[in-house]
Structures are given as structure tokens and as C-alpha cells.
């Protein structure tokens, strides 16, 4: 008895069938072979019938929709890789070829983000950063990337995902950024455990929110952590598993914003008390506060200054707020020059007058060449302000400056040029911005008479 596509080999039977010519580029060989592990003709006939049905369906799928079956998707993905001069993991591929494919994927991501921004009014940068690969890549392209890099191990944990995020992030050398991310993740692991990332569900994400609310965490704090987790999942999907769902996408927090306490600016009398107390105490911590009072700068922006960032020998004395290795800036608009007037000018002069000959940093108690300890300064400052007694924080001075400038009808774009807020309108980004003299004129108008 002869059964088509089979031949005997010792104590077994081999199934062998030629791959159609048009599909051969998608298979490693010209034939498909299977050991049927039996010589019983009835069993062989049944196995061959099942194999023929399966293989023919696979071929039909390969000639039709790529995603019609896992085998078809895999074959189309491998063909796509070959078109880029690449082969599936663990093959050793030419780095330049991988780079070209990465550029292609990045271009598709960017085009998708631009379309979302133009047509749907979405934030282009956010869409670019958080978009799922399924939104801008075809199933074949996603499978090809997975086969190129090797599908992630099922045992990869959420902590491993954090490591991927930090290793690939442009701010990976920023101690403040990495410390916050690790602390936030520690709070997640404390609630859910260090689960395999493929087993982490939306229910786990909601469990984290529920625990935060139970512990009376501010909803703004919970949201910041959720945003951090979402960014980690986005990085992991991009680098390791494009088809992994992001359980933190679009999560609602019950009562979000209802617990927000509005920041109350200093009154004029309170500001006078603060500045007088700073001048009476006359030390580095009070110089920081005084510089905040009449610049509207962020605390870390002042604490992280070098002596050379304080310029007093010009027509308009000023500070240069720029990124440093020990202190990054919040956004591109934060890099700026701010005139020194009133209490800020007094404090800047005291910093320069008391500096030692080899001093580099304006506030060496809180800044080194590797770290800016603005958080430490913030705690000490808050404690001192409360003892004046004033119910405020150092950051309230930034809100107070905004209100002081609004009160004299200072134009919004000049306010932003002074305090380093990111532009809100496209037109705000045109031109080179306002000069020191213009900014100084407006700041002089709000200086308090002592």
C-alpha cells in the first residue's frame, strides 16, 4: 500500500512534500518533512490527511492575508526581514541594516503622531512617546521586529521593564529622574509584587490606585506615578514587545482633583516680612529665598547656579539659568536669563561677596558637580518660613511673582520669558524672545519698597 507524500525509513514513516515554487523564499528548505513515528498504514493515512489539510491551509494563508494564521504571519515577517537584509533572532545581523529598519519604524511613529496632532488635535510629543506599535505598524512589521530581537521571556518582570525604560531614556543619567522612577516603582511593587510583565493586568493597575486612595495619597501624586508607570510600559513595548497592552493607559482616578489645595500667593505684607527676615538672617539659605522672591525662578534653578551663572558687571545684572550635569531643566523654555532686581539683586551680590577664591557653586552646601540637593533645601526653607510664621512654601514665591506681574498687566509672553513657562501658543515660539532690558523694566515695576 502506497500513501502519497510518504516513504518508509526503518521502523517509522517519513512524510515529505515539496513547497510550491512561489512560496519557497518563505521556507528554510524546498520540502517539508515530518517523522510520523509509525508504520501502521491506517494511522499514517490519517496523519497524512491532517498534515495535508494543515499545510495547504497555511499555503493558502501565505498567499492571502499575512495574519490569517500564526504560520503565515511568521513567514511574511521573515520575508520582510529578508527585504531589509536581516534574519530572525539569534542570527548575527549587520548593525547598519538594523539601524535602517529602526529609522523606518521611527519615521512611521513620527508620521502617526503628526497626523494625530493635525487631525485629532492630540499632543504630538505625547502621541509619539506613548503610541502603541499596533497603531502605526502592520501586523507583519510587528512580528518582524519581535522575530528580529527575539520575543521577550515570559518571566520578564515589571522591575525589569523599569530597567529597560531607564537604560533607554535620554534622562538616564539624571539622578533626580531615576530616583523618582525607582521610588514610584517601589510603591507599585509593594502593592502588586514584582509580577511578570505579561501577567500584569489593568486590575493590578486599579489595585494600585485603590491602595493609594486608602493611604490618603493626594490624587495628583497618584497621577504622577501612573504617568511614570505608563511611560515605563511604553518604553518596554517599544524595545521588547510591541504587542504588549499598556494597563495604565486612560486610567481614571476616583475624585481626581477634588483634593487639590490651591496655592495661595504671598500678600504684599507677607512678602515684606519674608524679605526683611532674609536680609536680617543674611546667610546662604536666605539668599536662595531672596533670589526666588524677585525672579520667580524655580528652587532648583537657583540652588543649582554656579558663580559664573551670576552676572553683576553688566548694564543689566542677571542670572543665567541653563542645564548643568548636576541639575537639568524642566523644559527647553526653562533655559533663559533673568534680570536681578530688588531682593534678588541684594542676594546675588551677597553670594559673590562671600565666595571663596576657589568656589565654583553659588550654594555649595546644596550643590556638587554630581548633584543638586534642591529637595533638601526645600525642606529646610519650608520649616524656617513656617516659624516666621507664614503659611507658605518656597514654591509659592513663583506663583506670587506671576500674580505680581499680572497685576501690572505684564504681557503673557514676557511673563513666560521671565519665569520659563513653556509656550502655550505656536506664535509664542517665533522670534528670539525678549531682551534683558525689557524683562528688567517689568520686574522693576513690582519691586517692593522696603
N, C-alpha and C positions, 0 to 999 in steps of 0.2 A: 504494500500500500504506500503510495507516494502522496505526500501533502505539500502543496506549493509553498515555497519560501523556507523549506526546512531541509536539513540533511543530518544523518546520524554521525555522532562522534563518541565512540566508546559506549559508555553506559548512559549517555544523555542525547538530547536532540538540540540542534542549533537552528534558531530562526535567523534568516538573513534576507534582507530586502534592500534593493538599490534605492537610493534617494533620487527623486526626479532631478533632471539636469538644472532646471530653473531654481531649485531650492538648495543645491549643493553648497553655494557660498555660505549658507546659514548653518551648516553642519560640519563637525570636525573631520568627517570622512565621507566617502562616496556610498557607504552602505550602513544599514542599521542592523546590529547583531544582538541577539538575546539568547542566553542559555536557558532552555525551557526546563531543564533538570528532570526530565522524564523521557521514557521511550514508549510509554503507553499511547497507542495511536488515538484513542478516544480523547485522552487528556491533551495530547498535542494538538489535535484538531480544534478543541475548544479554546486553548491558549492562543493558537494562531488566529482564530476568528476574532478574539478580543483584541489582540495586538493589531491586526489589520484595521479594525474599526477605529482604534485609538490613534494610530499613526496617520491614517487617511484624514481623520478629523483635524489632526494637528497640521497636516499639509494644507488642508482647506483653509484653516485659520491663518496660516502664514501667507497665503495668497489673498486673504481678505483683511479684516481689521486686525492690527497688531495685538490689541489687548483681548482678542477673542478667547485666548487661553493662556495660562502661565507659560507654556512651552513656546507659544507663538510670540508672546511679549519678549521672552528671553532671546529668541532667535533674532527678532527685529532689533533688540538692543545691541546685541553683539555685532550685527551688521552695521548699525550706526557707529559703534566704536571703531570698527574697521575703516569706516569712511574718514575718520579722524586720525587714522594711523595708530590706533590703540587696541589693546586687548584686555579682557576682563582680569580682575584680581585673581591670582597673585603674580601675573605677568609683570616683568620689568619694562615699563613704558618710558619713552623719551620725555623728559620733563617739559621740553618746548611744546610737544603735542598736547600734553595735559594742560599747559598754560593757555594754549589756543582754545581748547574746549571750555576752560574756566571763563575766559573772556567772552565767549559766545553766550554762556549762561548768564553772566553778569549783564551783558547787553540786553538780554531778554527781560531780566529783572528790572533794569532801569527803564526800559520801554513800557513795561507794565505799570510801573509807578508813575511815569509821566502821564500815561493815559488815565489812570485813576485820578490823578490830580486835576487834569484838564476836564474830564467828562463828569466825574462824580464829586469834584471839589474836595477830595481827600488830601491829607498832608503827604506830599510826595516822599519826603525823607522817611516818615513813619512806615508808609507802604513798602518802600524799598527795603527797609530794615526787617519788617515783620511778615512780609508776604510769604505764604506757603508756596513751595515749588509747584504744587498742583495747580496754582493759579496762573503760572506763566510758562510752564514746561509741559510737553506732551507726555503721556504715559511711557512711551518708548524712551524719551530723553531721561526721565526719572529713573527708569530701570537701568539704563546705560550707565548713569552716574553711580548707582548702587553697585553695579557689577564691576565698574572700574575701580572703586575704592574698597570693595568688599562690604557686604551687608553687616550692620552693627551686631555685635554679640548681644544675645537676648539678656545676658546678665549685666549689661552696662547700667550703672545706677544713676540716680539723679545727681549725686555728687560728682560723678564722672562727667555728666553733662555740664556742670558748672565749670569744671577744669577745662573742658573744650571751649566754653564761652570765654573764659579769662585768657586762655592761650592765644585765641584768635582775635581778641578785641584790641582796637587801637589804643585803648587806655590801660592795657595790661600792666604797664609799669607805674601806673598812678596808684600809690598806696591807699589813698582815701577811697578810690573807686573799688579796688579789690577787697579792702577791709569791709566796706559796706556790703558788697555782694556776698562775701563769706558769712558775715553775721546774719544777713537776711536768710541765707540758705540754712544756717544752723537752726533758725526758728522754724523753717519748713520741715527739716528732718526730725526735729523734736516732736512734731505733730504726726507726721506720716511714716517716719522711718526712712532709711535710705533705700527706697524701693528701686527695683529695676525700672528703667525709664519707660519701657514698653508696657509695664503694668500700671503705670501711674495714670489715674483717671481724673475726670472732671469732678467726681465725687470727692477725691482726695483734695483737690483744689478748694472745693467748697468747705471741706472739713477744716482747712487752714483758716479760712475766713471766719467760720463759726467759733474756732478757738480764740482767734484774735479779739472778736467781739466779746466773748465770755471773759477774757482777761482785761477788758476795758481799754484795749488799744484804740487810739484815735483812728477813725476811718481813713484819714489822709495817710497815716503811717502804713495801714494795711494796703492801701492802693499803691504806695511807693514800692512796697515789697512785691506785690502782684506784678507790677510793671517790670521789676527786676527779674522775676521768675519767667515772665513771658519772653523777655529778651534772651534768657538762657536757652529756653526751648527753641527759639528761632535760630540761634546760633547752632545748636545741635542738629536741627533739621537740615540746615544749610550744609553743614560739614559732614554729617554722618548718615542721616536718614530723612530724605526729603518727604517721605510719605507719613512721617510720624505726626499725629494730630497735636495741636497745642492746647492743652486743657485750660490754660489761663486766658485764652482769647475771649474778649467780650464778657468777662465775669462781672456780675453785679454784686455790690456790697450793700446789704440792707442798711438803710438810714445814712447812706454816704453823704457827707457834707453837713448833716444836721447838727453834728457835734463840733463844727468848726467855730473857733473863737476868733472874732475879728480883731486884728491888731489895732490897738489904739495908739495914735501918734503922740509924741510928747507935746504938751501945751507949751506956749512961749515961756511961761514962768518956770515950768519943769526943765525946759532946755537951759534956761539961765542958771538954775540951781546946779544942773549937771556940769556945765562948762566951768562955773566958778569952783565947784568941788574938784574938778580935774586940775585946774590951774593951782589950787591950793595944795593938792597932793603932789603934783609935779613929778611923776615917775613914768616908766615905760608903759604901764598898763593904762594910765590916764592919758598918755599921749595917743595911744591907739584910739581911745574913745573920742578924744577931741578931733582927731583926723576924720573919724567916721561922721561926726556931727555936722561938719560943713563941707563934706564931699559927697555924701550919700553912697559911698562905696560899700561893698560887702566886706565883712570882717576879714575873711581870708585874703582878700585883695590887699588890705592894708598890712596885716600881720606878715604876709609873705614878701613885702618890699625889701629891696636891697638899698643901701645908702645911695647908690648911683641912680636908683629909680626916683629919688627925691631931688628935684632940681630947683634951687633957690636963686641962682645967679643969672636969671633971665628976666626980661621985661615982665613976663607973667610967671611967677613961681608955680610949680606944678608937680604932680607925681605921675610917673609912667606906670600904668597898670598893664603888665604883659605876662605871658605864660613863662614859668620857670620850671626847672626839673623838680623842684620841691613843692610847687604849687601850680596846678593847672587853672584854667579859667572856665567859667560855666558855658560860655558860647563865644563865637567869633566876635560878636559885638562888645564883649567884655573887655577886649584889648583897646585901651584908649588912654588919653592924657586928661587929667582933671586939674583945674586950677586950684591953688591953695589960697584960701581967704579966711578971715576971722580966726576961729579957734583952731582950724586945721593948719593954717599958716604958723600960728604960735607953736603948735605941737611939732610940726616938721622942723622948725628952727631948733627946738629943744633936742630933738633926735640928733641933728647934725652937730650941735654944740657939745653934746656929751659923749659923742662917739670916740672910741679909742683909735689910735693910728692904724691898727691892722683890722679894724672891724669891717665886715662885709655886709651883714644884715642889719636892717633898721631895728629889728626887735629880736636879737639873738637868743633871748630867753625862750622864744617860741618857734624859732626857725633855724634849721640847719641846711646843709647842702643836699640833704635827702628827704627832709620832712618839714611841713608847715603845720604846727600844732594849734591851729585856729580853734579847734573844739576845746582844748584846754583853756585857752584864753577866754573863750566864751563863757565857760562855767565860772571862772574867777570874776569876770566882769559882771555877770548877772547877779552874783552874790553881793558884790560891792554896791551895785545900783539899788538893790532892794534895801540895803542898810542906810540909804541917804535920808529918808526912804522914798523910793519911786517904784511904782509897779510897772516896770518896763524891762526890755532886754536890749542888747546892743543892736539887734536887727531892726528894732522899732525906729532907730535913727534913720535908717534907709527909707522907711515909709514916711517918716516925718519930713525928710528933705523933699520927697515927691510932693507932699502936700504944700510945703512952703513955696515951691516953685509954681504949683498950680494956682496958689492964692494970688500970685502977682501976674498970672496969665502968661507964664513962660510957655512958648510953643512946645507941643509934644515932642517933636523931633530933636529939639535942643535938650529937653529933659532926658531923653534916651541917650543922647550923646554924652551927657554928664554922668548918668547912673549906669550906663552899659546895658540897658534893656535891649533884647533882640528886637529888630524891626518888625512891626506888625503889618505894614503895607509894602507892596512891591516898590512903590515910589520912595519909601524910606531908605532903600538901599542904593539909590542913584547918587552919583557925585562922590566927593571925598570927605564930606562931613563938615562940621563946624570947627573953626579955629579956636585957639585958646582964649583970645581976647573976647570973642563973642560969649563963650561959656563963662568967662570971668565976670563979664558985665552983669549977667543974670545972677550969678552966685553972690556978687557984692550986694545986690538988692535985698537978699534975705539974711545977710549977716546981722546978728543981734547986737544991739548996743548994750555994753556991759556997765 
